[in-house]
Amino acid sequence: MQKTNQKYLYPALISFLFLGSFYLFSSIRYPLLNSDNAVTVLMTHYFKIPNDLYFWGQDRLGSLIPLIGQIPNKLFGMSPILSESITHYLILLAGFLAFSTFIRSKFYKVIFAIIWFFPPMHLIDVTQFAFGIHYSLIAIVCYLIDKLNKENSYDNPIRYYSILTLCSLLLIVAVWVSDMAMVSAGLLISISIYYFIKNKNQVNSRNRNSFIIFSLFGSVVGYLFISYAKSLSTMQNSYSTFGEIDMIMNSCSVFLTTIANFLLFKTNEPVTSIYTYFVITLIIATFFVIRKIKLTDNSRKWILYFFIETIVLFCIIMASKWTFLNNVPRRYFTCTYITLSFAFILILDNLVLNAKQKQFFRTFTLITVLIGGLSSIHYLKYVEPKSLVPMAKVLEDFQSLGKIGIISEYWNSYVTSCINPELIKATPHDQTYAVRSMEIVEEVFSQPNIYVIKDMWMDNFPDSLWQFNRTLIKAGDEFKMGDCFVCKYDLVKN
């Protein structure tokens, strides 16, 4: 009976963590849902090939979720926001399952599930944007490459080359989803070739040659596809530009100051500060027992890969001009959070310890990741927005206004529309850089009623507004809806 209970405990825990994360952080449930999230939801509703291959108004962040989201949205009739939420989380689940195949202990699989599905607040983009999708795809490729290493291309060529083709396609998709995946893909190909060369035998030589040929061919195909997709973008950006030395030094200073503020409890996030101390203590404790690690060649390969990627990504982030211009936001380190966490879990999983040491590390690691996960919930409940009520729930009253168009500041625009894009059309005002779709602008003005939201834009509602070469006249008193101040305006027709 006890063995039966243990058999079902692991899948039950993973299911609980997956569903718990979906309940708190998916678009349909997330209390801090914003217009950046909402654009992906709206793209699911409006999706068109080839114009929507990238996030509206950008030449990055490939639209994998809106593409796959067509299945639940168009085929099964689910709402765009539910379709996006389900699609997003199923990809995250696939990524976790792929990662978990490299972890032997079910205990540490659960630990990584907490890291993956319940990250600290300022690394929450694991569940929100492209970072989690990027590494889900990379994890699946790692799993497939691990399969390839156990295959002989002559024994079952169809199976072998099918896996190799799938690896190539997934790496192309990963780079489409996130430009940062070029680093992941390049390092993954390099370290795989290195191990093919290191383990010299006839089978490995044949497999190595096939791997190199597919890598070269995939690189060419990927380059052509990415170049084509970027050429369709309405805006070209230079996110990869490196900063000058003084910019890099300034970024490093901001980064170190942020760490110091956490250690000194100078932020408004005490739980995250406690988490930081626990992480540092765990790393130091692991350093003292690192000699007790026993690695297989396979485990050594993946630890090496993820550690190297952590270092390379960190250096790229700190050297980036874009990082400096955005004041070194913590969310930019989401990639390094994933890679370093996974490498560290692999180390813990391969330590050979006595019973007391094993118990200490398991207990301390569990406490650490639980504090990290709870820090996000604490932040939402007590810092911002001081509520766990889903933003989609807060904004649903706008549906009572019927078919409407909304003009507002960017952060109040697309998020208001995404709850029901068939009924509500919204756009940022024309004085912001963030108008993502001129097609939607035209739809806003074609609605029978137009409303303006003044929050984060104006102190009061003027009698008239000039927007997108059209005149709007105030047509009523302001009222509050969805935690926003709203007023009806009439369009003056020429």
C-alpha positions in Angstrom: 0.0 0.0 0.0 2.8 2.4 0.9 4.6 1.7 -2.4 1.4 2.4 -4.3 1.0 5.7 -2.5 4.6 6.6 -3.3 4.1 5.7 -6.9 1.3 8.3 -7.3 2.9 11.0 -5.1 5.3 12.3 -7.7 2.8 12.8 -10.5 0.3 14.2 -8.0 2.9 16.8 -6.8 3.9 17.8 -10.4 0.2 18.1 -11.3 -0.4 20.3 -8.2 2.5 22.6 -9.0 1.5 22.8 -12.7 -2.1 23.6 -12.0 -1.2 25.9 -9.1 1.1 27.9 -11.4 -1.6 28.0 -14.1 -4.1 29.3 -11.5 -1.9 32.1 -10.4 0.3 33.1 -13.4 -1.5 32.2 -16.6 -2.9 35.1 -18.6 -6.5 34.3 -17.7 -5.6 34.3 -14.0 -2.6 36.6 -13.6 -3.2 39.7 -11.3 -0.5 41.7 -13.1 -1.6 40.9 -16.7 -0.5 43.9 -18.8 -0.6 45.0 -22.4 2.6 43.1 -23.3 0.9 39.9 -22.2 -2.2 41.0 -24.0 -0.6 41.5 -27.4 0.0 37.7 -27.5 -3.6 37.1 -26.7 -4.8 39.6 -29.4 -2.4 38.0 -31.9 -4.1 34.7 -31.2 -7.4 36.3 -32.1 -6.2 38.3 -35.2 -3.4 35.9 -36.3 -2.4 36.1 -40.0 0.4 34.5 -41.9 3.0 35.8 -42.8 2.5 39.3 -41.3 2.2 38.1 -37.7 5.3 36.0 -37.6 6.7 38.3 -35.0 5.3 40.2 -32.0 3.4 43.2 -33.3 5.6 46.2 -34.0 8.9 44.3 -33.4 11.4 42.1 -35.2 11.8 39.7 -32.3 9.7 37.3 -30.2 8.3 34.9 -32.7 4.6 34.1 -32.5 4.7 30.4 -31.6 1.9 30.7 -29.0 -0.5 32.6 -31.3 0.2 30.0 -34.1 -0.4 27.0 -31.9 -3.2 28.8 -30.1 -5.3 28.7 -33.3 -6.1 25.1 -32.5 -8.0 25.8 -29.2 -9.2 29.2 -30.4 -10.5 28.4 -34.0 -11.0 24.7 -33.8 -12.5 24.3 -30.3 -14.0 27.8 -30.0 -12.1 28.8 -26.8 -11.6 32.5 -26.0 -8.3 34.0 -27.1 -7.2 34.5 -23.6 -8.0 30.9 -22.5 -6.4 29.6 -25.7 -3.2 31.6 -25.1 -3.1 30.4 -21.4 -3.5 26.7 -22.2 -1.1 26.8 -25.2 1.5 28.7 -23.1 1.3 26.3 -20.2 1.3 23.1 -22.2 4.6 24.2 -23.8 6.0 25.0 -20.3 4.9 21.5 -19.2 6.6 19.9 -22.1 9.7 21.8 -21.3 9.7 20.7 -17.7 9.1 17.1 -18.6 12.1 17.2 -21.0 14.3 18.8 -18.3 13.2 16.2 -15.8 14.5 13.3 -17.8 18.1 14.4 -16.9 17.3 14.4 -13.1 17.5 11.0 -11.5 15.9 11.8 -8.1 12.1 12.4 -8.0 12.8 14.7 -5.1 15.0 17.0 -7.2 12.5 16.8 -10.1 9.9 18.3 -7.7 12.5 20.9 -6.7 13.0 21.9 -10.3 9.2 22.0 -10.9 9.0 24.6 -8.1 11.9 26.6 -9.7 10.2 26.3 -13.1 6.6 26.9 -12.3 7.0 29.2 -9.2 10.0 31.5 -9.9 10.7 34.6 -7.8 8.7 37.7 -8.8 11.2 39.5 -10.9 12.0 36.3 -12.7 8.4 35.5 -13.2 8.9 35.9 -17.0 9.7 32.2 -17.0 5.9 31.8 -17.0 5.0 35.0 -18.8 7.0 35.6 -22.0 9.5 34.1 -24.4 12.1 32.9 -21.9 10.2 29.9 -20.7 9.1 29.0 -24.2 12.7 29.4 -25.4 14.1 27.0 -22.8 11.2 24.6 -23.2 12.2 24.1 -26.8 15.9 23.9 -25.9 15.1 21.3 -23.2 13.2 19.2 -25.7 16.2 19.4 -28.1 18.5 18.3 -25.3 16.3 15.4 -24.7 16.3 14.4 -28.4 20.1 14.8 -28.7 20.4 12.5 -25.6 18.3 10.0 -27.6 20.5 10.5 -30.6 23.6 9.6 -28.6 22.1 6.2 -28.0 21.1 5.6 -31.6 23.1 4.2 -34.5 22.2 5.8 -37.8 22.8 2.5 -39.6 20.5 0.4 -37.3 17.4 2.5 -37.8 18.2 5.4 -40.3 14.5 6.6 -40.6 14.2 7.0 -36.8 17.7 8.5 -36.5 17.3 11.1 -39.2 13.7 11.9 -38.1 15.0 12.8 -34.7 17.9 14.8 -36.2 15.4 16.7 -38.5 13.1 17.4 -35.5 16.1 18.8 -33.5 17.0 21.1 -36.4 13.4 22.4 -36.7 13.0 23.0 -33.0 16.3 24.9 -32.8 15.1 27.1 -35.7 11.8 27.7 -33.9 13.6 28.5 -30.6 15.7 31.2 -32.4 12.5 32.5 -34.0 10.9 32.7 -30.5 13.9 34.4 -28.9 17.0 35.8 -30.5 18.8 34.8 -27.3 18.3 31.2 -28.4 21.1 31.7 -30.9 23.5 31.4 -28.0 21.7 28.3 -26.7 21.7 26.7 -30.1 25.3 27.5 -30.9 26.6 26.2 -27.6 24.4 23.1 -27.9 25.7 22.2 -31.3 29.3 23.0 -30.3 29.3 20.8 -27.2 27.5 18.0 -29.0 30.2 18.0 -31.7 32.9 18.1 -29.0 31.6 15.0 -27.3 31.2 13.2 -30.6 34.9 13.9 -31.2 35.9 13.0 -27.7 34.2 9.6 -27.7 35.9 8.2 -30.7 34.5 5.1 -32.3 33.0 4.1 -35.6 29.4 4.7 -34.6 30.2 8.1 -33.2 32.1 9.1 -36.3 29.1 8.4 -38.5 26.7 10.1 -36.1 29.0 13.1 -35.8 29.2 13.6 -39.6 25.4 13.4 -39.8 25.0 15.8 -36.9 27.4 18.3 -38.5 25.7 18.1 -41.9 22.2 18.6 -40.4 23.6 21.5 -38.2 25.0 23.3 -41.3 21.9 22.7 -43.3 19.6 23.7 -40.4 21.7 26.9 -39.9 21.2 27.9 -43.5 17.5 27.2 -43.5 17.1 28.9 -40.1 19.0 32.0 -41.3 16.8 32.3 -44.4 13.6 31.8 -42.4 14.5 34.3 -39.6 15.7 36.9 -42.2 12.4 36.5 -44.1 10.4 36.8 -40.9 12.3 39.9 -39.8 11.9 41.5 -43.2 8.2 41.5 -42.7 8.4 43.5 -39.4 7.2 47.1 -39.4 10.0 48.1 -37.1 13.7 47.1 -37.1 15.5 47.2 -33.8 19.2 46.8 -32.8 18.8 44.8 -29.6 22.1 43.0 -30.1 24.3 46.2 -30.0 27.0 46.1 -27.3 27.6 49.2 -25.1 30.8 51.2 -24.6 33.0 50.3 -21.7 31.5 53.0 -19.4 28.0 51.7 -20.2 29.1 48.1 -19.3 30.7 49.4 -16.0 27.5 51.3 -15.2 25.4 48.2 -15.8 27.7 46.1 -13.5 27.4 48.8 -10.9 23.6 48.8 -11.1 23.6 45.0 -10.9 25.8 44.9 -7.8 23.8 47.6 -6.2 20.6 45.6 -6.7 22.2 42.5 -5.1 23.4 44.7 -2.2 20.0 46.2 -1.7 18.5 42.7 -1.4 21.1 41.6 1.1 20.6 44.8 3.2 16.7 44.5 3.0 16.6 47.9 1.3 13.9 46.8 -1.2 10.2 46.5 -0.6 10.6 42.7 -1.0 11.7 41.1 2.3 10.8 37.6 1.3 13.0 37.9 -1.8 15.9 39.2 0.4 15.5 36.1 2.6 15.5 34.0 -0.5 18.7 35.6 -1.6 20.5 34.7 1.6 19.2 31.1 1.4 20.5 30.8 -2.2 23.9 32.1 -1.3 24.1 29.7 1.7 23.1 26.7 -0.4 25.8 27.5 -3.0 28.5 27.9 -0.3 27.4 24.6 1.4 27.5 22.8 -1.9 31.0 24.1 -2.6 32.2 22.3 0.6 31.0 18.9 -0.6 31.6 19.3 -4.3 34.3 16.7 -4.1 31.7 14.1 -3.3 30.1 14.4 -6.7 30.1 11.4 -9.0 29.2 12.2 -12.6 28.5 10.1 -15.6 29.8 11.4 -18.9 26.3 12.3 -19.8 25.6 14.3 -16.6 29.0 16.1 -17.0 28.1 17.1 -20.5 24.8 18.8 -19.5 26.2 20.5 -16.4 29.0 21.8 -18.5 26.6 23.0 -21.2 24.3 24.9 -18.8 27.1 26.4 -16.8 28.9 27.7 -20.0 25.6 29.1 -21.2 25.0 30.8 -17.9 28.4 32.6 -18.1 28.0 33.5 -21.8 24.5 34.8 -21.3 25.4 36.8 -18.3 28.3 38.5 -20.1 26.1 39.3 -23.1 23.4 40.8 -20.9 25.9 42.9 -19.0 27.6 44.1 -22.2 24.4 44.9 -24.0 23.5 48.5 -24.7 19.8 47.6 -24.4 20.4 46.4 -20.9 22.1 49.8 -20.0 19.3 51.8 -21.6 16.7 49.9 -19.6 18.6 50.3 -16.3 19.5 46.6 -16.0 16.0 45.2 -15.2 16.0 42.0 -13.2 13.8 40.2 -15.7 16.7 40.2 -18.2 18.4 37.6 -16.0 15.5 35.1 -16.4 17.6 33.0 -18.9 20.5 32.8 -16.4 18.1 31.9 -13.6 16.9 28.9 -15.7 20.3 27.7 -16.9 22.1 28.1 -13.5 19.3 26.6 -11.5 19.2 23.5 -13.7 22.9 23.0 -13.7 22.9 23.4 -9.9 20.0 20.8 -9.6 22.1 18.4 -11.6 25.0 18.9 -9.3 22.9 18.2 -6.2 21.3 15.2 -7.9 24.8 13.7 -8.4 26.3 14.3 -5.0 27.1 11.1 -3.0 26.4 12.1 0.6 25.9 10.3 3.9 22.4 10.2 5.4 22.7 13.4 7.5 24.3 15.4 4.7 21.6 14.2 2.2 18.8 15.2 4.6 20.4 18.6 5.2 20.7 19.4 1.5 17.3 18.2 0.6 15.6 20.1 3.5 17.6 23.3 2.9 17.0 23.1 -0.9 13.3 22.6 -0.4 13.0 25.5 2.0 15.0 27.7 -0.4 12.8 27.1 -3.5 9.6 27.4 -1.4 10.7 30.8 -0.2 11.5 31.8 -3.8 8.1 30.6 -5.0 6.2 32.2 -2.1 8.0 35.5 -2.7 6.0 35.9 -5.9 2.7 35.3 -4.2 3.7 37.6 -1.3 4.7 40.3 -3.9 1.3 40.1 -5.7 -0.7 40.1 -2.4 1.2 42.7 -0.4 3.3 44.9 -2.8 1.7 45.1 -6.3 -1.2 44.9 -7.1 -2.0 44.0 -3.5 -4.6 41.5 -4.7 -4.7 38.0 -6.2 -7.8 38.8 -8.2 -7.1 38.1 -11.9 -6.7 41.2 -14.1 -9.1 39.6 -16.6 -11.7 39.6 -13.8 -11.0 43.2 -12.9 -11.5 44.4 -16.5 -14.5 42.2 -17.4 -17.0 45.0 -16.6 -16.0 46.7 -19.8 -18.0 44.0 -21.7 -21.2 45.5 -20.3 -20.6 48.6 -22.5 -21.2 46.5 -25.6 -19.2 47.0 -28.8 -16.8 49.7 -28.0 -13.5 51.3 -29.0 -11.0 52.4 -26.3 -8.1 54.9 -26.5 -5.7 55.0 -23.6 -2.1 54.9 -22.4 -0.3 51.8 -23.6 -0.6 49.8 -20.3 -4.4 50.3 -20.2 -5.0 49.6 -23.9 -4.5 46.1 -25.2 -5.0 44.5 -21.8 -8.6 45.9 -21.8 -9.3 44.5 -25.2 -7.8 41.0 -24.6 -10.7 39.9 -22.3 -13.0 40.0 -25.3 -11.3 41.2 -28.5 -14.5 40.6 -30.6 -16.4 43.1 -28.4 -13.7 45.5 -27.3 -11.2 47.2 -29.6 -8.4 49.2 -27.9 -5.3 51.1 -28.9 -2.7 53.3 -27.2 -3.0 57.0 -28.0 -1.1 58.4 -31.0 1.5 60.2 -28.8 3.1 56.9 -27.7 5.6 54.7 -29.5 3.7 51.6 -28.6 0.9 51.5 -31.2 1.3 47.9 -32.3 -1.4 47.7 -35.0 -2.8 50.3 -37.2 -5.5 47.8 -38.3 -6.8 47.8 -34.7 -6.7 51.7 -34.7 -9.2 51.7 -37.6 -11.4 49.1 -35.8 -11.5 51.3 -32.7 -12.9 54.2 -34.7 -15.4 52.0 -36.5 -17.1 51.0 -33.2 -20.5 52.6 -32.3 -19.2 53.9 -29.0 -15.7 55.2 -28.1 -14.3 55.6 -24.6 -11.1 57.2 -23.3 -9.1 56.1 -20.3 -7.1 58.9 -18.7 -5.0 56.9 -16.2 -1.2 57.3 -16.7 -2.0 59.7 -19.6 -4.0 62.8 -18.6 -5.0 64.6 -15.4 -8.5 65.2 -16.6 -10.7 64.6 -19.6 -10.6 67.5 -22.1 -13.7 68.7 -24.0 -12.1 67.6 -27.2 -9.3 65.2 -28.3 -7.3 65.0 -31.5 -6.3 61.4 -32.1 -5.1 59.7 -35.2 -6.2 62.7 -37.4 -9.7 62.5 -36.0 -11.6 64.8 -33.6 -13.3 63.4 -30.5 -15.8 65.4 -28.4 -16.5 64.6 -24.7 -20.0 63.1 -24.5 -20.6 62.4 -20.8 -19.3 62.4 -17.3 -16.3 60.3 -16.2 -16.9 57.1 -14.3 -14.7 54.4 -12.8 -14.5 50.9 -14.3 -11.9 48.2 -14.1 -9.8 50.4 -11.7 -9.6 53.1 -14.4 -11.2 56.4 -15.0 -13.3 56.3 -18.2 -15.3 58.8 -20.2 -17.4 58.5 -23.4 -16.4 60.5 -26.5 -18.2 61.0 -29.8 -16.3 60.9 -33.1 -16.8 64.1 -35.2 -17.4 62.8 -38.7 -16.2 64.9 -41.6 
